[in-house]
Amino acid sequence: MLILLTLGCASQNQTAEGMRSYGQARYDAALTAFQAAHNANPNNPDTLYNIAATYHQSARASLRLGNAAAALQQYEQAVQYYQLCLARDPNHADAHRGLSALHMDRQNGEAAYQLLVDWYHRNPVAVEPKLELARHYHEFMQICLAQGRIEEAQTCRDAAEIYLQRVLQTETDNLRALRALGFLKEQSGDIAGAVSEYQRALHAHPHQKDLEERIAALTRPVQ
């Protein structure tokens, strides 16, 4: 989960301190620093997002430790700060992504979908809502495949591709969309299609070693 660097000298210093603590999984220290950054620059939605993302990761950590009560409280705090961020900036992409992921953490796929589709309807030309909806459908595709729900998985796969193609109609060289479309096709067994999308991504954005290696692996002759 990405932590965002805020503007303003005092806020920037506190954010940098919070980022260090966050990277070390010292979430209480990170929250203290991010709250100080917010106090120094209360009008910046990124400071609210950073607090939300830290509560979110704290909740995940608490669950791993078996502390469900703490996780519940931390999830609720994360929701509150994600919503505050979105109230300040209704198009904050990271907050939409984070809140959607939180709903998925809590097994509430409908809320995750509704959040993203509402964002898309408010901003039908923007690429970020489409990318997030594609990611959402891709995640559901994988869940359905794991549960043997093949027809539902295909429906989700088709929906993910539709949103990725809509992105590429607007931005023909959008790296995230090209990579996601290649991966989607690879998972679906369309190796030629996957290689084609990976090559498009590499042509538009050269020097991506992982893509070069993936193309080489997919086109390597069978021994």
Kinemage of the C-alpha trace (Angstrom):
@kinemage 1
@onewidth
@group {chain A} dominant
@subgroup {mainchain}
@vectorlist {calphas} color= white
{ca met a 1} P 0.000 0.000 0.000
{ca leu a 2} L 1.561 3.248 -1.173
{ca ile a 3} L 2.284 6.022 1.336
{ca leu a 4} L 2.250 9.482 -0.237
{ca leu a 5} L 4.767 12.259 0.354
{ca thr a 6} L 3.004 15.480 1.296
{ca leu a 7} L 3.915 19.090 0.519
{ca gly a 8} L 5.141 21.649 3.041
{ca cys a 9} L 8.417 21.532 4.945
{ca ala a 10} L 7.137 20.532 8.397
{ca ser a 11} L 4.563 18.167 6.943
{ca gln a 12} L 7.155 16.679 4.590
{ca asn a 13} L 9.573 15.963 7.456
{ca gln a 14} L 6.864 14.273 9.514
{ca thr a 15} L 5.700 12.294 6.501
{ca ala a 16} L 9.248 11.100 5.801
{ca glu a 17} L 9.494 9.963 9.428
{ca gly a 18} L 6.134 8.212 9.095
{ca met a 19} L 7.228 6.488 5.904
{ca arg a 20} L 10.328 5.110 7.640
{ca ser a 21} L 8.273 3.774 10.533
{ca tyr a 22} L 5.637 2.374 8.179
{ca gly a 23} L 8.312 0.564 6.178
{ca gln a 24} L 9.555 -1.011 9.415
{ca ala a 25} L 5.984 -2.063 10.359
{ca arg a 26} L 6.114 0.296 13.369
{ca tyr a 27} L 2.561 1.417 12.802
{ca asp a 28} L 1.983 3.277 16.088
{ca ala a 29} L 5.045 5.441 15.418
{ca ala a 30} L 3.942 5.941 11.817
{ca leu a 31} L 0.499 7.091 12.951
{ca thr a 32} L 2.030 9.607 15.350
{ca ala a 33} L 4.167 11.067 12.574
{ca phe a 34} L 1.385 11.112 9.993
{ca gln a 35} L -0.989 12.765 12.462
{ca ala a 36} L 1.639 15.459 13.061
{ca ala a 37} L 1.932 15.917 9.296
{ca his a 38} L -1.837 16.299 9.108
{ca asn a 39} L -1.818 18.859 11.918
{ca ala a 40} L 0.860 20.827 10.054
{ca asn a 41} L -1.046 20.671 6.761
{ca pro a 42} L -4.707 19.876 7.532
{ca asn a 43} L -5.981 20.713 4.036
{ca asn a 44} L -3.894 18.066 2.272
{ca pro a 45} L -5.911 14.894 1.549
{ca asp a 46} L -2.702 12.862 1.253
{ca thr a 47} L -2.087 13.193 4.991
{ca leu a 48} L -5.542 11.709 5.641
{ca tyr a 49} L -4.831 8.920 3.183
{ca asn a 50} L -1.535 8.075 4.921
{ca ile a 51} L -3.310 7.782 8.274
{ca ala a 52} L -5.996 5.568 6.688
{ca ala a 53} L -3.439 3.317 4.981
{ca thr a 54} L -1.529 2.897 8.245
{ca tyr a 55} L -4.644 1.947 10.201
{ca his a 56} L -5.441 -0.467 7.362
{ca gln a 57} L -2.061 -2.179 7.589
{ca ser a 58} L -2.328 -2.212 11.396
{ca ala a 59} L -5.623 -4.069 11.088
{ca arg a 60} L -4.064 -6.654 8.786
{ca ala a 61} L -1.183 -7.096 11.229
{ca ser a 62} L -3.582 -7.498 14.146
{ca leu a 63} L -5.496 -10.181 12.263
{ca arg a 64} L -2.279 -12.081 11.570
{ca leu a 65} L -1.617 -12.006 15.320
{ca gly a 66} L -5.132 -13.270 16.038
{ca asn a 67} L -6.324 -10.026 17.655
{ca ala a 68} L -9.709 -9.654 15.978
{ca ala a 69} L -10.967 -6.955 18.378
{ca ala a 70} L -8.021 -4.655 17.655
{ca ala a 71} L -8.321 -5.350 13.928
{ca leu a 72} L -11.995 -4.370 13.939
{ca gln a 73} L -11.254 -1.061 15.636
{ca gln a 74} L -8.355 -0.353 13.263
{ca tyr a 75} L -10.455 -1.188 10.209
{ca glu a 76} L -13.119 1.245 11.411
{ca gln a 77} L -10.508 3.971 11.878
{ca ala a 78} L -9.150 3.254 8.391
{ca val a 79} L -12.626 3.582 6.872
{ca gln a 80} L -13.134 6.893 8.661
{ca tyr a 81} L -9.875 8.365 7.337
{ca tyr a 82} L -10.339 7.003 3.804
{ca gln a 83} L -13.748 8.678 3.764
{ca leu a 84} L -12.306 11.939 5.122
{ca cys a 85} L -9.696 11.852 2.372
{ca leu a 86} L -12.365 11.280 -0.289
{ca ala a 87} L -14.503 14.070 1.151
{ca arg a 88} L -11.505 16.372 0.691
{ca asp a 89} L -10.597 14.954 -2.745
{ca pro a 90} L -13.415 12.906 -4.380
{ca asn a 91} L -11.033 11.676 -7.095
{ca his a 92} L -8.208 10.518 -4.822
{ca ala a 93} L -7.151 7.345 -6.630
{ca asp a 94} L -5.146 5.800 -3.784
{ca ala a 95} L -7.979 6.315 -1.304
{ca his a 96} L -10.449 4.625 -3.650
{ca arg a 97} L -7.995 1.769 -4.140
{ca gly a 98} L -7.333 1.438 -0.420
{ca leu a 99} L -10.979 1.577 0.659
{ca ser a 100} L -11.935 -0.922 -2.027
{ca ala a 101} L -9.202 -3.282 -0.789
{ca leu a 102} L -10.420 -2.824 2.778
{ca his a 103} L -13.952 -3.842 1.786
{ca met a 104} L -12.475 -6.934 0.135
{ca asp a 105} L -10.474 -7.684 3.300
{ca arg a 106} L -13.779 -7.709 5.167
{ca gln a 107} L -15.471 -9.971 2.596
{ca asn a 108} L -17.709 -7.176 1.339
{ca gly a 109} L -17.236 -7.386 -2.404
{ca glu a 110} L -20.478 -5.537 -3.111
{ca ala a 111} L -19.314 -2.461 -1.184
{ca ala a 112} L -15.962 -2.559 -2.981
{ca tyr a 113} L -17.683 -2.754 -6.355
{ca gln a 114} L -20.188 -0.007 -5.549
{ca leu a 115} L -17.431 2.355 -4.404
{ca leu a 116} L -15.551 1.903 -7.675
{ca val a 117} L -18.534 1.971 -10.004
{ca asp a 118} L -19.828 5.174 -8.373
{ca trp a 119} L -16.401 6.722 -8.917
{ca tyr a 120} L -16.468 5.600 -12.542
{ca his a 121} L -19.915 7.097 -13.150
{ca arg a 122} L -18.799 10.422 -11.698
{ca asn a 123} L -15.679 10.387 -13.903
{ca pro a 124} L -16.475 8.402 -17.070
{ca val a 125} L -13.499 9.817 -18.973
{ca ala a 126} L -10.833 9.240 -16.291
{ca val a 127} L -8.655 6.136 -16.592
{ca glu a 128} L -8.087 5.419 -12.873
{ca pro a 129} L -11.663 4.251 -12.103
{ca lys a 130} L -11.541 1.924 -15.103
{ca leu a 131} L -8.203 0.488 -14.007
{ca glu a 132} L -9.517 -0.130 -10.509
{ca leu a 133} L -12.694 -1.774 -11.792
{ca ala a 134} L -10.562 -4.022 -14.003
{ca arg a 135} L -8.455 -4.957 -10.986
{ca his a 136} L -11.602 -5.628 -8.959
{ca tyr a 137} L -13.050 -7.969 -11.605
{ca his a 138} L -9.696 -9.706 -11.998
{ca glu a 139} L -9.590 -10.417 -8.262
{ca phe a 140} L -13.118 -11.829 -8.402
{ca met a 141} L -12.126 -13.943 -11.413
{ca gln a 142} L -9.369 -15.541 -9.361
{ca ile a 143} L -11.725 -16.160 -6.427
{ca cys a 144} L -14.264 -17.782 -8.738
{ca leu a 145} L -11.612 -19.971 -10.362
{ca ala a 146} L -10.379 -21.131 -6.959
{ca gln a 147} L -13.957 -22.094 -6.053
{ca gly a 148} L -14.600 -23.855 -9.363
{ca arg a 149} L -17.180 -21.278 -10.531
{ca ile a 150} L -15.977 -21.306 -14.110
{ca glu a 151} L -18.823 -19.423 -15.791
{ca glu a 152} L -18.688 -16.602 -13.223
{ca ala a 153} L -14.914 -16.454 -13.626
{ca gln a 154} L -15.333 -15.995 -17.382
{ca thr a 155} L -17.866 -13.213 -16.835
{ca cys a 156} L -15.440 -11.422 -14.510
{ca arg a 157} L -12.595 -11.947 -16.962
{ca asp a 158} L -14.637 -10.411 -19.774
{ca ala a 159} L -15.600 -7.425 -17.609
{ca ala a 160} L -11.970 -6.836 -16.613
{ca glu a 161} L -10.913 -6.842 -20.269
{ca ile a 162} L -13.698 -4.421 -21.209
{ca tyr a 163} L -12.486 -1.870 -18.674
{ca leu a 164} L -8.850 -2.305 -19.695
{ca gln a 165} L -9.763 -1.800 -23.351
{ca arg a 166} L -11.654 1.365 -22.389
{ca val a 167} L -8.480 2.657 -20.756
{ca leu a 168} L -6.482 1.893 -23.891
{ca gln a 169} L -9.028 3.695 -26.052
{ca thr a 170} L -8.123 6.832 -24.085
{ca glu a 171} L -4.430 6.153 -23.438
{ca thr a 172} L -3.066 3.707 -25.998
{ca asp a 173} L 0.242 3.266 -24.171
{ca asn a 174} L -1.040 3.099 -20.575
{ca leu a 175} L 1.503 0.806 -18.958
{ca arg a 176} L -0.681 -0.517 -16.173
{ca ala a 177} L -3.478 -1.404 -18.595
{ca leu a 178} L -1.144 -3.114 -21.068
{ca arg a 179} L 0.543 -5.163 -18.365
{ca ala a 180} L -2.791 -6.092 -16.774
{ca leu a 181} L -4.272 -7.089 -20.120
{ca gly a 182} L -1.247 -9.239 -20.903
{ca phe a 183} L -1.462 -10.956 -17.532
{ca leu a 184} L -5.202 -11.472 -17.925
{ca lys a 185} L -4.699 -13.131 -21.295
{ca glu a 186} L -1.835 -15.240 -19.992
{ca gln a 187} L -3.972 -16.513 -17.114
{ca ser a 188} L -6.745 -17.320 -19.586
{ca gly a 189} L -4.388 -19.426 -21.716
{ca asp a 190} L -4.139 -16.938 -24.601
{ca ile a 191} L -0.355 -16.976 -24.750
{ca ala a 192} L -0.086 -15.280 -28.157
{ca gly a 193} L -2.385 -12.499 -26.963
{ca ala a 194} L -0.419 -12.126 -23.738
{ca val a 195} L 2.883 -11.852 -25.589
{ca ser a 196} L 1.371 -9.257 -27.932
{ca glu a 197} L 0.226 -7.066 -25.019
{ca tyr a 198} L 3.538 -7.450 -23.188
{ca gln a 199} L 5.371 -6.451 -26.356
{ca arg a 200} L 3.128 -3.395 -26.745
{ca ala a 201} L 3.953 -2.418 -23.174
{ca leu a 202} L 7.666 -2.929 -23.759
{ca his a 203} L 7.596 -0.952 -26.997
{ca ala a 204} L 5.901 1.999 -25.281
{ca his a 205} L 7.947 1.704 -22.078
{ca pro a 206} L 11.354 0.096 -22.800
{ca his a 207} L 13.823 -1.432 -20.341
{ca gln a 208} L 11.400 -3.437 -18.212
{ca lys a 209} L 13.443 -6.475 -17.318
{ca asp a 210} L 10.558 -8.482 -15.892
{ca leu a 211} L 8.544 -8.086 -19.105
{ca glu a 212} L 11.538 -9.017 -21.243
{ca glu a 213} L 11.991 -12.158 -19.146
{ca arg a 214} L 8.282 -13.008 -19.286
{ca ile a 215} L 8.153 -12.662 -23.086
{ca ala a 216} L 11.265 -14.839 -23.388
{ca ala a 217} L 9.721 -17.512 -21.139
{ca leu a 218} L 6.421 -17.544 -23.044
{ca thr a 219} L 8.075 -17.728 -26.471
{ca arg a 220} L 10.761 -20.257 -25.552
{ca pro a 221} L 10.456 -23.394 -27.723
{ca val a 222} L 9.218 -26.501 -25.920
{ca gln a 223} L 12.056 -28.981 -25.492
